[in-house]
């Protein structure tokens, strides 16, 4: 494909826990499999966030880092502009919460998010830690059919408003906090608690993000090593029940 897909990795030093930086590496790799050229802009705190990226990627982070990232993104306005222009977004854990209306800071006080997803986040009674398995909704807008696998480690209970759909339904784990729904999606904006990294374990999600970026549905390319990893993780969850 002739178009170069622009990927913006947002504040990876603040939002990059549990290997979330691997999501950008996975996008590079899967794009290459499909013959798509990509450019990656790693945006550090204090640097200008591009408003013209095709895909934005945000990872997880601790409470203080999350609040700092949210404040910087508020001040920039570039991510919101990018979404308005049709960009795709993958946001993980703290990044997911930042895209909502409010989340709790390190002192447990509500902090303003970007309002790009109609969700609010407060606290779980008990932290969610462990393998997470979820099924994308067959009628949902994600275009993803494969079972989702990942690792969750968060203390947030994310409540979905009427302006989003769940990204998936939980088979094993906690997900948004109710043990039923996992993540949220609106248009091309995805929020999820799937670490792992998410796109390494779930290449169909990467292919959907790239499909949106190039305005062409990509056929899934099966890689034996990835499928072996997915089977091992899903078998582990099945045997642990």
Steps between C-alpha positions, in 0.01 A plus 500: 500500500628846410384680815740527793305442823601744772505349850534719808622327817377733773729552801646146509719595798187587700257252346694183428462256787472121461661498155248732335777642284479172312173615343684742272756231412212266413339763277831543316535124453143434389502800268811357332325165453226682310741712297406819684766763567482667841673786674509519879516818706588425863370802688675571830356727771555860397509419130225599259232237440424475128142569397537319167586143609299210359533287813562612858622251761482555877611248761455449874668688781498571871262758649743793502616433145140463388403840642804665341419347161134605522594859585746521212249355251234743622734792443603373156158424353674316215369152584141625500564674168648182357193299602275767349694459176438123496809358671491163674598468866611204710506588869601251769413509871599847629489623140145364473396680817655826375273492195191496722329787679657447844738267682643501852842647572759368749304656789171348385361831373319528167722627219380617160560278200479596134137396446581307184320195639174517694637324810584591860736310730501460877655231723454124519466354850777254411767552236455297180813296427531201269421361157208658317304330223217672314291457185443797267131575454383347172279801430756755619697750292849359554500262204697249712386139532782323687490437874700767684771398741709713734613580851322748724647685796287796607296643786248686286128431460405653167133577445374522141262774388252487216751647255720188485468127455703241691808394306431139602321275748705338777546124509766497772620792711360832614520733200328832564423396856167321466650172376274529197624775270855573384612831363303747293484602135355794317573540133873445459586557866571189708560486874594173669664349808686242288874505564712221359590701287149521355597506132756221531240268647220632280629576149146543366472815710814636336364408158176683576688815606703484179185433295349821633820687426516390135121486444526143378407180683810286554474124487639330809850358460562199723844468663576165660694648793221740589235231478712277726521780757126558482422129543739471794344796681143391431579143608659634819181689586282198418706268722509756785122514540 
